Amino acid sequence: MRTRQNTIKQAGLNEEKSDAPNHFISTKNHRRFLTKQNSTLTATIAELNQAIKELKEQLNKNSKNSSKPPSSDGLKKPAVKKNRSLRESSGKKQGAQQGHNGVDLSVISNPDHTMEHMHFDCNGCPYREKCLDNACIKETRHEIDAVVTVDVTAHNLIEVRECPLHGGVKTGSFPKNIKATVQYGKNLQAMVVAFNTVGAVSINRTHEILSSVLNIPLATGTIKNMVTRCAESLKDTYEQIRLKMITLGLIHCDETGSCVDGKTCWVHVASDQNYTYLTINQKSGQAGMDAANVLPHANGIIMHDCWNSYWKYQNVTHAICCAHLLRELNGVIENHPEQTWAVRFKKLLLDMKKVRDKALLLDKDEVSYYHRHKFDLQTV
Protein backbone atom coordinates (compact mmCIF):
# COMPACT_ATOMS: atom_id res chain seq x y z
CA MET A 1 0.00 0.00 0.00
CA ARG A 2 2.80 2.39 0.89
CA THR A 3 4.56 1.51 -2.24
CA ARG A 4 1.49 2.42 -4.31
CA GLN A 5 1.06 5.75 -2.43
CA ASN A 6 4.71 6.62 -2.93
CA THR A 7 4.38 5.80 -6.59
CA ILE A 8 1.36 8.10 -6.96
CA LYS A 9 3.09 10.87 -5.04
CA GLN A 10 6.21 10.50 -7.12
CA ALA A 11 4.11 10.59 -10.28
CA GLY A 12 2.46 13.85 -9.11
CA LEU A 13 5.84 15.34 -8.33
CA ASN A 14 7.11 14.36 -11.74
CA GLU A 15 4.01 15.95 -13.31
CA GLU A 16 4.67 19.20 -11.45
CA LYS A 17 8.25 19.15 -12.59
CA SER A 18 7.22 18.53 -16.18
CA ASP A 19 4.83 21.61 -16.14
CA ALA A 20 7.40 24.05 -14.72
CA PRO A 21 9.36 24.62 -17.95
CA ASN A 22 6.15 25.25 -19.94
CA HIS A 23 4.99 27.81 -17.39
CA PHE A 24 8.41 29.52 -17.55
CA ILE A 25 8.28 29.66 -21.35
CA SER A 26 4.73 31.13 -21.26
CA THR A 27 5.77 33.87 -18.82
CA LYS A 28 8.83 34.73 -20.90
CA ASN A 29 6.77 35.07 -24.09
CA HIS A 30 4.27 37.25 -22.29
CA ARG A 31 7.01 39.54 -21.12
CA ARG A 32 8.37 39.77 -24.67
CA PHE A 33 4.89 40.61 -25.92
CA LEU A 34 4.45 43.32 -23.28
CA THR A 35 7.88 44.76 -24.05
CA LYS A 36 7.11 44.88 -27.79
CA GLN A 37 3.67 46.36 -27.15
CA ASN A 38 5.18 48.99 -24.85
CA SER A 39 7.70 49.96 -27.53
CA THR A 40 4.93 50.22 -30.11
CA LEU A 41 2.77 52.36 -27.83
CA THR A 42 5.73 54.57 -26.96
CA ALA A 43 6.45 55.15 -30.64
CA THR A 44 2.77 55.87 -31.29
CA ILE A 45 2.64 58.36 -28.44
CA ALA A 46 5.77 60.08 -29.78
CA GLU A 47 4.18 60.32 -33.25
CA LEU A 48 0.95 61.70 -31.79
CA ASN A 49 2.84 64.26 -29.69
CA GLN A 50 4.73 65.37 -32.79
CA ALA A 51 1.45 65.62 -34.74
CA ILE A 52 -0.13 67.66 -31.93
CA LYS A 53 2.92 69.93 -31.86
CA GLU A 54 2.73 70.48 -35.63
CA LEU A 55 -1.01 71.16 -35.48
CA LYS A 56 -0.53 73.66 -32.66
CA GLU A 57 2.21 75.35 -34.66
CA GLN A 58 -0.08 75.48 -37.70
CA LEU A 59 -2.90 76.98 -35.64
CA ASN A 60 -0.49 79.55 -34.20
CA LYS A 61 0.57 80.73 -37.66
CA ASN A 62 -0.82 84.02 -38.92
CA SER A 63 0.19 86.86 -41.22
CA LYS A 64 2.64 88.18 -38.60
CA ASN A 65 4.73 85.06 -38.09
CA SER A 66 4.51 83.28 -41.45
CA SER A 67 4.00 83.91 -45.15
CA LYS A 68 0.23 83.58 -44.81
CA PRO A 69 -1.59 86.61 -46.25
CA PRO A 70 -3.56 88.89 -43.86
CA SER A 71 -6.80 87.79 -45.55
CA SER A 72 -6.24 84.27 -44.20
CA ASP A 73 -6.46 85.54 -40.60
CA GLY A 74 -10.22 85.93 -40.97
CA LEU A 75 -12.05 87.05 -37.86
CA LYS A 76 -9.33 85.54 -35.66
CA LYS A 77 -6.82 88.36 -35.81
CA PRO A 78 -3.40 87.94 -34.16
CA ALA A 79 -3.25 88.86 -30.49
CA VAL A 80 -1.82 92.24 -29.60
CA LYS A 81 1.43 90.76 -28.33
CA LYS A 82 1.90 88.94 -31.64
CA ASN A 83 0.60 91.73 -33.83
CA ARG A 84 3.88 93.55 -33.62
CA SER A 85 6.03 95.15 -36.24
CA LEU A 86 8.67 93.03 -37.93
CA ARG A 87 11.19 95.72 -37.11
CA GLU A 88 12.63 96.51 -33.72
CA SER A 89 11.82 99.76 -31.94
CA SER A 90 14.05 102.67 -32.93
CA GLY A 91 13.50 104.47 -29.64
CA LYS A 92 12.03 107.50 -31.42
CA LYS A 93 8.62 108.89 -30.59
CA GLN A 94 5.72 108.27 -32.95
CA GLY A 95 4.77 110.82 -35.61
CA ALA A 96 6.86 113.39 -37.46
CA GLN A 97 10.38 113.89 -36.18
CA GLN A 98 11.98 117.19 -35.28
CA GLY A 99 12.80 119.23 -38.37
CA HIS A 100 10.22 117.47 -40.54
CA ASN A 101 8.42 119.85 -42.90
CA GLY A 102 4.63 119.74 -42.60
CA VAL A 103 2.69 118.60 -45.64
CA ASP A 104 -0.36 120.77 -44.96
CA LEU A 105 1.36 124.17 -45.34
CA SER A 106 0.56 124.44 -49.04
CA VAL A 107 -3.10 123.77 -48.32
CA ILE A 108 -3.60 126.43 -45.67
CA SER A 109 -1.22 129.13 -46.95
CA ASN A 110 -3.87 130.61 -49.28
CA PRO A 111 -7.30 130.29 -47.65
CA ASP A 112 -10.40 130.67 -49.81
CA HIS A 113 -12.35 132.43 -47.07
CA THR A 114 -11.41 134.50 -44.03
CA MET A 115 -13.63 135.09 -41.03
CA GLU A 116 -12.95 137.64 -38.28
CA HIS A 117 -13.95 136.75 -34.72
CA MET A 118 -14.21 139.61 -32.23
CA HIS A 119 -15.47 139.70 -28.67
CA PHE A 120 -19.21 139.26 -28.39
CA ASP A 121 -19.46 142.76 -26.84
CA CYS A 122 -18.42 144.12 -30.23
CA ASN A 123 -21.51 142.77 -31.95
CA GLY A 124 -23.67 145.78 -32.93
CA CYS A 125 -21.18 148.26 -31.49
CA PRO A 126 -21.01 151.51 -33.56
CA TYR A 127 -17.20 151.55 -33.13
CA ARG A 128 -16.74 147.97 -34.39
CA GLU A 129 -15.17 148.87 -37.78
CA LYS A 130 -12.88 151.47 -36.23
CA CYS A 131 -11.67 149.01 -33.60
CA LEU A 132 -11.22 146.33 -36.25
CA ASP A 133 -8.95 148.62 -38.31
CA ASN A 134 -6.69 149.19 -35.31
CA ALA A 135 -6.82 145.58 -34.02
CA CYS A 136 -4.29 142.80 -34.62
CA ILE A 137 -4.64 139.07 -35.26
CA LYS A 138 -3.75 137.19 -32.11
CA GLU A 139 -4.10 133.65 -33.46
CA THR A 140 -5.16 131.92 -36.66
CA ARG A 141 -6.77 128.52 -37.00
CA HIS A 142 -7.70 126.81 -40.27
CA GLU A 143 -10.70 124.68 -41.13
CA ILE A 144 -10.20 122.51 -44.22
CA ASP A 145 -13.29 121.12 -45.92
CA ALA A 146 -14.15 119.64 -49.30
CA VAL A 147 -16.96 121.06 -51.41
CA VAL A 148 -18.52 118.66 -53.92
CA THR A 149 -20.39 120.37 -56.75
CA VAL A 150 -21.97 119.22 -59.98
CA ASP A 151 -21.04 121.34 -62.98
CA VAL A 152 -23.43 121.14 -65.95
CA THR A 153 -22.54 122.79 -69.25
CA ALA A 154 -25.28 123.36 -71.83
CA HIS A 155 -24.03 123.33 -75.42
CA ASN A 156 -26.42 125.35 -77.59
CA LEU A 157 -26.25 124.90 -81.35
CA ILE A 158 -26.85 128.37 -82.85
CA GLU A 159 -28.47 128.81 -86.21
CA VAL A 160 -28.46 132.16 -88.05
CA ARG A 161 -31.33 132.13 -90.49
CA GLU A 162 -29.91 134.79 -92.80
CA CYS A 163 -26.21 135.59 -92.86
CA PRO A 164 -25.83 139.31 -93.63
CA LEU A 165 -22.38 138.76 -95.15
CA HIS A 166 -22.69 135.51 -97.14
CA GLY A 167 -26.42 135.02 -97.15
CA GLY A 168 -28.26 131.81 -96.40
CA VAL A 169 -28.55 129.84 -93.16
CA LYS A 170 -25.50 129.46 -90.96
CA THR A 171 -25.55 126.70 -88.34
CA GLY A 172 -22.82 126.00 -85.81
CA SER A 173 -21.45 122.58 -84.88
CA PHE A 174 -20.94 120.79 -81.59
CA PRO A 175 -17.42 119.96 -80.39
CA LYS A 176 -16.24 116.51 -81.47
CA ASN A 177 -16.44 115.18 -77.95
CA ILE A 178 -20.10 116.19 -77.54
CA LYS A 179 -21.86 113.28 -79.23
CA ALA A 180 -25.04 112.65 -77.23
CA THR A 181 -27.95 114.68 -75.96
CA VAL A 182 -26.80 114.01 -72.41
CA GLN A 183 -23.31 112.76 -71.64
CA TYR A 184 -20.77 112.84 -68.85
CA GLY A 185 -17.59 114.91 -68.70
CA LYS A 186 -13.97 113.80 -68.33
CA ASN A 187 -13.70 114.67 -64.64
CA LEU A 188 -16.72 112.53 -63.76
CA GLN A 189 -15.41 109.65 -65.88
CA ALA A 190 -12.00 109.90 -64.20
CA MET A 191 -13.62 109.79 -60.77
CA VAL A 192 -15.70 106.74 -61.73
CA VAL A 193 -12.60 104.89 -62.98
CA ALA A 194 -10.67 105.87 -59.82
CA PHE A 195 -13.49 104.56 -57.61
CA ASN A 196 -13.70 101.23 -59.40
CA THR A 197 -9.97 100.59 -59.95
CA VAL A 198 -7.78 102.47 -57.48
CA GLY A 199 -10.42 102.48 -54.75
CA ALA A 200 -11.67 98.94 -55.53
CA VAL A 201 -15.27 100.14 -55.19
CA SER A 202 -17.75 97.85 -56.94
CA ILE A 203 -19.86 99.11 -59.84
CA ASN A 204 -23.05 98.89 -57.76
CA ARG A 205 -21.55 100.87 -54.88
CA THR A 206 -20.13 103.45 -57.28
CA HIS A 207 -23.64 103.87 -58.62
CA GLU A 208 -25.00 104.29 -55.08
CA ILE A 209 -22.35 106.88 -54.10
CA LEU A 210 -22.89 109.00 -57.20
CA SER A 211 -26.68 108.83 -56.82
CA SER A 212 -26.80 109.68 -53.12
CA VAL A 213 -23.91 112.18 -52.81
CA LEU A 214 -23.92 113.95 -56.18
CA ASN A 215 -27.48 113.19 -57.28
CA ILE A 216 -26.14 111.76 -60.54
CA PRO A 217 -28.05 108.51 -61.26
CA LEU A 218 -25.29 106.99 -63.37
CA ALA A 219 -26.41 103.56 -64.62
CA THR A 220 -24.26 100.54 -63.73
CA GLY A 221 -23.88 99.73 -67.44
CA THR A 222 -22.56 103.22 -68.09
CA ILE A 223 -20.04 102.85 -65.26
CA LYS A 224 -18.83 99.56 -66.71
CA ASN A 225 -18.46 101.12 -70.17
CA MET A 226 -16.40 103.99 -68.73
CA VAL A 227 -13.96 101.59 -67.09
CA THR A 228 -13.79 99.44 -70.22
CA ARG A 229 -13.06 102.42 -72.47
CA CYS A 230 -10.31 103.55 -70.09
CA ALA A 231 -8.76 100.06 -70.15
CA GLU A 232 -8.87 99.97 -73.96
CA SER A 233 -7.14 103.33 -74.21
CA LEU A 234 -4.31 102.10 -71.95
CA LYS A 235 -3.49 98.89 -73.84
CA ASP A 236 -0.38 100.32 -75.46
CA THR A 237 0.86 101.76 -72.17
CA TYR A 238 0.15 98.46 -70.44
CA GLU A 239 2.19 96.56 -73.03
CA GLN A 240 5.08 99.00 -72.66
CA ILE A 241 5.13 98.37 -68.90
CA ARG A 242 5.16 94.60 -69.49
CA LEU A 243 8.11 94.89 -71.87
CA LYS A 244 9.88 97.14 -69.35
CA MET A 245 9.46 94.47 -66.66
CA ILE A 246 11.19 91.89 -68.85
CA THR A 247 14.27 94.05 -69.33
CA LEU A 248 14.67 95.03 -65.68
CA GLY A 249 17.61 93.64 -63.76
CA LEU A 250 15.47 93.26 -60.61
CA ILE A 251 11.76 92.45 -60.44
CA HIS A 252 9.65 92.28 -57.29
CA CYS A 253 7.02 89.55 -57.66
CA ASP A 254 3.99 88.73 -55.57
CA GLU A 255 0.51 87.23 -55.78
CA THR A 256 -2.64 87.88 -53.79
CA GLY A 257 -6.23 86.68 -53.81
CA SER A 258 -9.06 88.83 -55.09
CA CYS A 259 -12.82 88.38 -55.46
CA VAL A 260 -14.15 88.71 -59.02
CA ASP A 261 -17.88 88.22 -59.56
CA GLY A 262 -18.05 86.26 -56.33
CA LYS A 263 -15.19 83.94 -57.29
CA THR A 264 -11.65 83.87 -55.95
CA CYS A 265 -9.04 84.86 -58.51
CA TRP A 266 -5.38 85.76 -58.19
CA VAL A 267 -3.64 89.05 -58.91
CA HIS A 268 -0.05 88.57 -60.09
CA VAL A 269 2.33 91.47 -59.57
CA ALA A 270 5.64 92.39 -61.19
CA SER A 271 7.08 95.75 -60.17
CA ASP A 272 10.01 97.99 -59.33
CA GLN A 273 10.17 101.47 -57.80
CA ASN A 274 8.85 103.08 -61.00
CA TYR A 275 6.56 100.54 -62.69
CA THR A 276 3.86 98.11 -61.61
CA TYR A 277 2.39 95.42 -63.86
CA LEU A 278 -0.77 93.66 -62.65
CA THR A 279 -2.63 90.73 -64.19
CA ILE A 280 -5.49 88.64 -62.87
CA ASN A 281 -5.98 84.91 -63.36
CA GLN A 282 -7.95 82.05 -61.89
CA LYS A 283 -4.69 80.22 -61.12
CA SER A 284 -2.27 81.19 -58.37
CA GLY A 285 0.66 79.08 -59.50
CA GLN A 286 2.85 78.88 -62.58
CA ALA A 287 -0.12 78.84 -64.97
CA GLY A 288 -1.16 82.30 -63.75
CA MET A 289 2.44 83.54 -63.81
CA ASP A 290 2.96 82.29 -67.37
CA ALA A 291 -0.26 84.00 -68.44
CA ALA A 292 1.14 87.31 -67.13
CA ASN A 293 3.89 86.80 -69.74
CA VAL A 294 6.69 88.41 -67.70
CA LEU A 295 8.63 85.74 -65.80
CA PRO A 296 8.95 83.32 -68.77
CA HIS A 297 11.04 86.00 -70.53
CA ALA A 298 12.90 87.48 -67.54
CA ASN A 299 16.60 86.73 -66.99
CA GLY A 300 17.56 89.04 -64.10
CA ILE A 301 16.85 88.83 -60.36
CA ILE A 302 13.34 88.13 -59.12
CA MET A 303 12.48 88.97 -55.51
CA HIS A 304 9.61 86.84 -54.18
CA ASP A 305 8.04 85.31 -51.07
CA CYS A 306 9.49 81.81 -51.60
CA TRP A 307 6.28 80.53 -53.20
CA ASN A 308 7.13 77.18 -54.80
CA SER A 309 5.94 78.21 -58.29
CA TYR A 310 8.60 80.93 -58.58
CA TRP A 311 11.41 78.38 -58.25
CA LYS A 312 10.29 76.72 -61.49
CA TYR A 313 11.84 79.57 -63.49
CA GLN A 314 15.44 78.56 -64.13
CA ASN A 315 16.72 81.52 -66.20
CA VAL A 316 16.61 83.97 -63.31
CA THR A 317 18.43 84.57 -60.03
CA HIS A 318 16.14 84.10 -57.03
CA ALA A 319 16.08 86.41 -54.00
CA ILE A 320 13.82 85.99 -50.96
CA CYS A 321 11.88 88.91 -49.50
CA CYS A 322 13.36 89.83 -46.10
CA ALA A 323 9.93 90.77 -44.74
CA HIS A 324 8.78 87.19 -45.31
CA LEU A 325 11.99 85.86 -43.78
CA LEU A 326 11.31 87.94 -40.65
CA ARG A 327 7.78 86.54 -40.44
CA GLU A 328 9.06 82.99 -40.67
CA LEU A 329 11.71 83.75 -38.05
CA ASN A 330 9.02 85.13 -35.74
CA GLY A 331 7.18 81.85 -36.19
CA VAL A 332 10.27 79.83 -35.25
CA ILE A 333 10.93 82.07 -32.22
CA GLU A 334 7.34 81.69 -30.98
CA ASN A 335 6.87 77.98 -31.67
CA HIS A 336 10.44 76.71 -31.08
CA PRO A 337 12.05 78.91 -28.40
CA GLU A 338 14.82 76.35 -27.97
CA GLN A 339 16.15 77.20 -31.46
CA THR A 340 18.12 80.30 -30.52
CA TRP A 341 19.64 80.67 -34.01
CA ALA A 342 16.38 82.30 -35.18
CA VAL A 343 16.84 85.22 -32.76
CA ARG A 344 20.40 85.78 -33.97
CA PHE A 345 19.37 85.49 -37.61
CA LYS A 346 16.61 88.07 -37.12
CA LYS A 347 19.05 90.46 -35.45
CA LEU A 348 21.50 90.00 -38.33
CA LEU A 349 18.85 90.92 -40.93
CA LEU A 350 17.75 94.00 -38.98
CA ASP A 351 21.35 95.13 -38.45
CA MET A 352 22.02 94.79 -42.18
CA LYS A 353 18.92 96.85 -42.94
CA LYS A 354 20.02 99.64 -40.58
CA VAL A 355 23.38 99.86 -42.35
CA ARG A 356 21.68 99.92 -45.75
CA ASP A 357 19.21 102.64 -44.72
CA LYS A 358 22.05 104.78 -43.38
CA ALA A 359 23.93 104.38 -46.67
CA LEU A 360 20.85 105.48 -48.61
CA LEU A 361 20.49 108.59 -46.46
CA LEU A 362 24.07 109.48 -47.36
CA ASP A 363 23.31 108.92 -51.09
CA LYS A 364 25.72 105.99 -51.27
CA ASP A 365 25.35 103.27 -53.90
CA GLU A 366 26.75 100.56 -51.65
CA VAL A 367 27.70 99.93 -48.05
CA SER A 368 31.29 100.20 -46.88
CA TYR A 369 33.85 97.43 -47.24
CA TYR A 370 33.98 97.20 -43.43
CA HIS A 371 30.30 96.33 -43.12
CA ARG A 372 30.33 93.95 -46.09
CA HIS A 373 33.27 92.08 -44.53
CA LYS A 374 31.64 92.22 -41.09
CA PHE A 375 28.39 90.65 -42.29
CA ASP A 376 30.19 88.07 -44.42
CA LEU A 377 32.06 86.78 -41.37
CA GLN A 378 29.08 86.90 -39.02
CA THR A 379 27.33 83.59 -38.36
CA VAL A 380 24.05 82.70 -36.74
C-alpha positions in Angstrom: 0.0 0.0 0.0 2.8 2.4 0.9 4.6 1.5 -2.2 1.5 2.4 -4.3 1.1 5.7 -2.4 4.7 6.6 -2.9 4.4 5.8 -6.6 1.4 8.1 -7.0 3.1 10.9 -5.0 6.2 10.5 -7.1 4.1 10.6 -10.3 2.5 13.9 -9.1 5.8 15.3 -8.3 7.1 14.4 -11.7 4.0 16.0 -13.3 4.7 19.2 -11.4 8.3 19.2 -12.6 7.2 18.5 -16.2 4.8 21.6 -16.1 7.4 24.0 -14.7 9.4 24.6 -18.0 6.2 25.3 -19.9 5.0 27.8 -17.4 8.4 29.5 -17.5 8.3 29.7 -21.4 4.7 31.1 -21.3 5.8 33.9 -18.8 8.8 34.7 -20.9 6.8 35.1 -24.1 4.3 37.2 -22.3 7.0 39.5 -21.1 8.4 39.8 -24.7 4.9 40.6 -25.9 4.4 43.3 -23.3 7.9 44.8 -24.1 7.1 44.9 -27.8 3.7 46.4 -27.1 5.2 49.0 -24.8 7.7 50.0 -27.5 4.9 50.2 -30.1 2.8 52.4 -27.8 5.7 54.6 -27.0 6.4 55.1 -30.6 2.8 55.9 -31.3 2.6 58.4 -28.4 5.8 60.1 -29.8 4.2 60.3 -33.2 0.9 61.7 -31.8 2.8 64.3 -29.7 4.7 65.4 -32.8 1.5 65.6 -34.7 -0.1 67.7 -31.9 2.9 69.9 -31.9 2.7 70.5 -35.6 -1.0 71.2 -35.5 -0.5 73.7 -32.7 2.2 75.3 -34.7 -0.1 75.5 -37.7 -2.9 77.0 -35.6 -0.5 79.5 -34.2 0.6 80.7 -37.7 -0.8 84.0 -38.9 0.2 86.9 -41.2 2.6 88.2 -38.6 4.7 85.1 -38.1 4.5 83.3 -41.4 4.0 83.9 -45.2 0.2 83.6 -44.8 -1.6 86.6 -46.2 -3.6 88.9 -43.9 -6.8 87.8 -45.5 -6.2 84.3 -44.2 -6.5 85.5 -40.6 -10.2 85.9 -41.0 -12.1 87.1 -37.9 -9.3 85.5 -35.7 -6.8 88.4 -35.8 -3.4 87.9 -34.2 -3.3 88.9 -30.5 -1.8 92.2 -29.6 1.4 90.8 -28.3 1.9 88.9 -31.6 0.6 91.7 -33.8 3.9 93.5 -33.6 6.0 95.1 -36.2 8.7 93.0 -37.9 11.2 95.7 -37.1 12.6 96.5 -33.7 11.8 99.8 -31.9 14.1 102.7 -32.9 13.5 104.5 -29.6 12.0 107.5 -31.4 8.6 108.9 -30.6 5.7 108.3 -33.0 4.8 110.8 -35.6 6.9 113.4 -37.5 10.4 113.9 -36.2 12.0 117.2 -35.3 12.8 119.2 -38.4 10.2 117.5 -40.5 8.4 119.9 -42.9 4.6 119.7 -42.6 2.7 118.6 -45.6 -0.4 120.8 -45.0 1.4 124.2 -45.3 0.6 124.4 -49.0 -3.1 123.8 -48.3 -3.6 126.4 -45.7 -1.2 129.1 -47.0 -3.9 130.6 -49.3 -7.3 130.3 -47.7 -10.4 130.7 -49.8 -12.4 132.4 -47.1 -11.4 134.5 -44.0 -13.6 135.1 -41.0 -12.9 137.6 -38.3 -13.9 136.8 -34.7 -14.2 139.6 -32.2 -15.5 139.7 -28.7 -19.2 139.3 -28.4 -19.5 142.8 -26.8 -18.4 144.1 -30.2 -21.5 142.8 -32.0 -23.7 145.8 -32.9 -21.2 148.3 -31.5 -21.0 151.5 -33.6 -17.2 151.6 -33.1 -16.7 148.0 -34.4 -15.2 148.9 -37.8 -12.9 151.5 -36.2 -11.7 149.0 -33.6 -11.2 146.3 -36.3 -9.0 148.6 -38.3 -6.7 149.2 -35.3 -6.8 145.6 -34.0 -4.3 142.8 -34.6 -4.6 139.1 -35.3 -3.8 137.2 -32.1 -4.1 133.7 -33.5 -5.2 131.9 -36.7 -6.8 128.5 -37.0 -7.7 126.8 -40.3 -10.7 124.7 -41.1 -10.2 122.5 -44.2 -13.3 121.1 -45.9 -14.2 119.6 -49.3 -17.0 121.1 -51.4 -18.5 118.7 -53.9 -20.4 120.4 -56.7 -22.0 119.2 -60.0 -21.0 121.3 -63.0 -23.4 121.1 -65.9 -22.5 122.8 -69.3 -25.3 123.4 -71.8 -24.0 123.3 -75.4 -26.4 125.3 -77.6 -26.3 124.9 -81.3 -26.9 128.4 -82.8 -28.5 128.8 -86.2 -28.5 132.2 -88.1 -31.3 132.1 -90.5 -29.9 134.8 -92.8 -26.2 135.6 -92.9 -25.8 139.3 -93.6 -22.4 138.8 -95.1 -22.7 135.5 -97.1 -26.4 135.0 -97.1 -28.3 131.8 -96.4 -28.5 129.8 -93.2 -25.5 129.5 -91.0 -25.5 126.7 -88.3 -22.8 126.0 -85.8 -21.4 122.6 -84.9 -20.9 120.8 -81.6 -17.4 120.0 -80.4 -16.2 116.5 -81.5 -16.4 115.2 -77.9 -20.1 116.2 -77.5 -21.9 113.3 -79.2 -25.0 112.7 -77.2 -28.0 114.7 -76.0 -26.8 114.0 -72.4 -23.3 112.8 -71.6 -20.8 112.8 -68.8 -17.6 114.9 -68.7 -14.0 113.8 -68.3 -13.7 114.7 -64.6 -16.7 112.5 -63.8 -15.4 109.7 -65.9 -12.0 109.9 -64.2 -13.6 109.8 -60.8 -15.7 106.7 -61.7 -12.6 104.9 -63.0 -10.7 105.9 -59.8 -13.5 104.6 -57.6 -13.7 101.2 -59.4 -10.0 100.6 -59.9 -7.8 102.5 -57.5 -10.4 102.5 -54.7 -11.7 98.9 -55.5 -15.3 100.1 -55.2 -17.7 97.9 -56.9 -19.9 99.1 -59.8 -23.0 98.9 -57.8 -21.6 100.9 -54.9 -20.1 103.4 -57.3 -23.6 103.9 -58.6 -25.0 104.3 -55.1 -22.4 106.9 -54.1 -22.9 109.0 -57.2 -26.7 108.8 -56.8 -26.8 109.7 -53.1 -23.9 112.2 -52.8 -23.9 113.9 -56.2 -27.5 113.2 -57.3 -26.1 111.8 -60.5 -28.0 108.5 -61.3 -25.3 107.0 -63.4 -26.4 103.6 -64.6 -24.3 100.5 -63.7 -23.9 99.7 -67.4 -22.6 103.2 -68.1 -20.0 102.8 -65.3 -18.8 99.6 -66.7 -18.5 101.1 -70.2 -16.4 104.0 -68.7 -14.0 101.6 -67.1 -13.8 99.4 -70.2 -13.1 102.4 -72.5 -10.3 103.5 -70.1 -8.8 100.1 -70.2 -8.9 100.0 -74.0 -7.1 103.3 -74.2 -4.3 102.1 -71.9 -3.5 98.9 -73.8 -0.4 100.3 -75.5 0.9 101.8 -72.2 0.2 98.5 -70.4 2.2 96.6 -73.0 5.1 99.0 -72.7 5.1 98.4 -68.9 5.2 94.6 -69.5 8.1 94.9 -71.9 9.9 97.1 -69.3 9.5 94.5 -66.7 11.2 91.9 -68.8 14.3 94.1 -69.3 14.7 95.0 -65.7 17.6 93.6 -63.8 15.5 93.3 -60.6 11.8 92.5 -60.4 9.6 92.3 -57.3 7.0 89.5 -57.7 4.0 88.7 -55.6 0.5 87.2 -55.8 -2.6 87.9 -53.8 -6.2 86.7 -53.8 -9.1 88.8 -55.1 -12.8 88.4 -55.5 -14.1 88.7 -59.0 -17.9 88.2 -59.6 -18.1 86.3 -56.3 -15.2 83.9 -57.3 -11.7 83.9 -56.0 -9.0 84.9 -58.5 -5.4 85.8 -58.2 -3.6 89.0 -58.9 -0.1 88.6 -60.1 2.3 91.5 -59.6 5.6 92.4 -61.2 7.1 95.8 -60.2 10.0 98.0 -59.3 10.2 101.5 -57.8 8.9 103.1 -61.0 6.6 100.5 -62.7 3.9 98.1 -61.6 2.4 95.4 -63.9 -0.8 93.7 -62.6 -2.6 90.7 -64.2 -5.5 88.6 -62.9 -6.0 84.9 -63.4 -8.0 82.0 -61.9 -4.7 80.2 -61.1 -2.3 81.2 -58.4 0.7 79.1 -59.5 2.8 78.9 -62.6 -0.1 78.8 -65.0 -1.2 82.3 -63.8 2.4 83.5 -63.8 3.0 82.3 -67.4 -0.3 84.0 -68.4 1.1 87.3 -67.1 3.9 86.8 -69.7 6.7 88.4 -67.7 8.6 85.7 -65.8 8.9 83.3 -68.8 11.0 86.0 -70.5 12.9 87.5 -67.5 16.6 86.7 -67.0 17.6 89.0 -64.1 16.8 88.8 -60.4 13.3 88.1 -59.1 12.5 89.0 -55.5 9.6 86.8 -54.2 8.0 85.3 -51.1 9.5 81.8 -51.6 6.3 80.5 -53.2 7.1 77.2 -54.8 5.9 78.2 -58.3 8.6 80.9 -58.6 11.4 78.4 -58.2 10.3 76.7 -61.5 11.8 79.6 -63.5 15.4 78.6 -64.1 16.7 81.5 -66.2 16.6 84.0 -63.3 18.4 84.6 -60.0 16.1 84.1 -57.0 16.1 86.4 -54.0 13.8 86.0 -51.0 11.9 88.9 -49.5 13.4 89.8 -46.1 9.9 90.8 -44.7 8.8 87.2 -45.3 12.0 85.9 -43.8 11.3 87.9 -40.7 7.8 86.5 -40.4 9.1 83.0 -40.7 11.7 83.7 -38.0 9.0 85.1 -35.7 7.2 81.9 -36.2 10.3 79.8 -35.2 10.9 82.1 -32.2 7.3 81.7 -31.0 6.9 78.0 -31.7 10.4 76.7 -31.1 12.1 78.9 -28.4 14.8 76.4 -28.0 16.2 77.2 -31.5 18.1 80.3 -30.5 19.6 80.7 -34.0 16.4 82.3 -35.2 16.8 85.2 -32.8 20.4 85.8 -34.0 19.4 85.5 -37.6 16.6 88.1 -37.1 19.0 90.5 -35.5 21.5 90.0 -38.3 18.8 90.9 -40.9 17.7 94.0 -39.0 21.4 95.1 -38.5 22.0 94.8 -42.2 18.9 96.9 -42.9 20.0 99.6 -40.6 23.4 99.9 -42.3 21.7 99.9 -45.7 19.2 102.6 -44.7 22.0 104.8 -43.4 23.9 104.4 -46.7 20.8 105.5 -48.6 20.5 108.6 -46.5 24.1 109.5 -47.4 23.3 108.9 -51.1 25.7 106.0 -51.3 25.4 103.3 -53.9 26.7 100.6 -51.6 27.7 99.9 -48.0 31.3 100.2 -46.9 33.8 97.4 -47.2 34.0 97.2 -43.4 30.3 96.3 -43.1 30.3 94.0 -46.1 33.3 92.1 -44.5 31.6 92.2 -41.1 28.4 90.6 -42.3 30.2 88.1 -44.4 32.1 86.8 -41.4 29.1 86.9 -39.0 27.3 83.6 -38.4 24.1 82.7 -36.7 
